[in-house]
């Protein structure tokens, strides 16, 4: 079977089909198609889906779902969160070139915009406080911001229906830093 497909492919490529003749009297403008080239950003996700890492150039984003870090509607870190943040801080220490480490809080679409912005900011600040003493790279400064539900990772609703798994991934805190190389 593969031999016949190969032979057919060689014949098709070797004998190009002539371009069709335009109808008599037909005129038109020929334009180039220009399409944007977008970066392909790979994401590595933990087996349980609670943590992910993306790299775009030298920018690294470590995301930890809020369900791992906080109780529902709270901004006080759990004991397990501190253990997870120690691992995150070790990764930042090992890979960071220094400079600004951004800590960005995100929520899902449940609740009001104002409530979600406040909750995500408080959560980002709580993570900042925890990692401030753990990250030892010289020259690092921290910036904590809460985005609420304005930057979802996945759609909260699909065909008008809530998707619990997507909402869980949207409730997250991201630690963003510049890698050495």
N, C-alpha and C positions, 0 to 999 in steps of 0.2 A: 504494500500500500504506500509506504513512504517513497519508494522509487518512482511510482507513477505521479505522486504529488510533486516530487522534486523535478521530474521531467516537465510536468505541466507548468511549474513555476518558472523554470529556465526558459521554456518556449514563450511564456507570457511576457517575461522581462526582455527577451531577445528581440521580439517583434512588436515594437510599440504600435499602438493603435493610432492612426492619423486623427488629427483634430477635425471635428465636423466643420463643414463649411457653413458660415452664417447665411441666413436667408437673404435673398436679393433685397437691397435697399435698407438693410438693417444697420443702424448706427448705435453707438453707445460709448460711454466712458468706461475705461478700464481703471479700476482702483485697486490699490494694494490692500490686502488684509493685514492689519496691525493688531496683534493681540498682546495683552500684558503678560509678562513673565513674572510668575509669583514664586516665592521661595517655598520649597517643600520643607516643612518643619516636622521632624520626627519626634514622637513622644514615647517615652518608656514609662509604663505603668506597673505598679506593684501587682502581685497576683491577686490581692484582695481588693484592688481598685481604690485604695485609700490614699495613695501617694503616686505622684507622677513627676517626670523630669522632661523638660524640653530644652533644646539648644537652638539658638538662631544666631549664627556667627559666634561671637564670644559671649553673648548674653545667655545665661542659664536661668531657668525658672523651675524652682522646686515647689510643687503644690501638694498640700496636705489637706484632706477634707476636714471640714469643721467638726463633723461627727466624731472624729478621732480626738480632736483637741478640746472640745467644749461640750457641755450638756446643752440640751435644747434651750434656745433663747438666752443663753448665758455667755459671759465673756471671761469668766475665771477658768484658767487652764486646769484640766484634770491631771492626776498623777501620771497617767499613761502618756499624756501629751508632753510632759516634761521629758520623758524618756525618748519620745520620737523627735523632739526638738534638739536633743543632744546629738542624735544621729545627723540631723540636718545641719547643725552647726559644725560638726566634724567635716562634713562634705564641703561646706563653705570655706572652712579653714584650709582644707587640702587644695581647693581649686581656685579660690578667689584671688584676683589681682589687686584687691583693695578697692578703695573708692566707696561709692554709695551702695548700700544694700537696702533695696526697697522691700517693704513688707506690705502686701496688699490684701485687704480683706474683701471677701465677696459673699453674697447671700443668694438664695433662690428668689423666686417671685412671690413668695407668701409674705403677707404683711405690707404695710405702706412703704413708699419710697423713703420717707424720712426715717422711719423706724429701722429699715434695712441699712441705710447709710450709717446711722449711729451705731448699730450693732456691729457692722463690719469694721468700722473705725476702731471701736473699743477692742474688738478681737485682734486687729492688726497691732494695736498698741500693747496688748497683753503678750503677744508673740514677740514683739520688739523687746519688751522688758526681759523676757526669758532668755532670748538669744544674745542680748547685749553682753551678758557676762560669760557666755559660752564661746562666742566668736572672738578669736584672738589675733586675727590678721591685722598688722599695723596699718593705720591710716583709714580704717573703715568708719564710715558714718552711717547712721540709720535714718530711714524715712518711712513712716507708717501712714498709710492712706486707706480709707474705707470707700469702696465703690458701690456697696449695696448690691442691687440686682442688675446694675447697668452693663456689666460685662460677663454675661453667662458663657460658660465653656460649651454647654450644650443647650438646645431648646428646652425650656421648662415644660412647654406644652407641645404635643404633637397631634395634629388634626383636632385641635381644640380640647384635648384631654391631657391632664397632668401626667408626667412620667416621673415616678418616684426616683428611679435610678439616676436620671438626668439632674433632678433637683439636688440629690445627694452630692453629685460631683460639682455642682455650681456653688454649694456651700463649702468654701475653701479659703485657705490663706496661702498666698504665694510669696515665696522668698526669691527675689530676683537680684542677681549679681553678675559682675563681669568676670569671666574666667581668665586665667593667666594666658592660655593659648587655645 
